[in-house]
Amino acid sequence: MKPRAIPAEKVSEQAGEPEPGYTAWERAKIERGLAQSRDRAAMIPVEQVWRDLKLEG
């Protein structure tokens, strides 16, 4: 049986406002990610990611 949901409905934003504190949490998460991306020494080498995901050729 085919699902009756329209694909656009699956990816559209929910109606209404987000939960209290969500916007601050989201902003903090993005800022932490940006700060972390500036520290190249702390990043996981791409070769290790490939190996861990078993994507190396």
HELIX and SHEET records of a PDB file:
HELIX    1   1 PRO A    7  VAL A   11  1                                   5    
HELIX    2   2 TYR A   22  ARG A   38  1                                  17    
HELIX    3   3 ARG A   40  ALA A   42  5                                   3    
HELIX    4   4 VAL A   46  ASP A   52  1                                   7    
END                                                                             
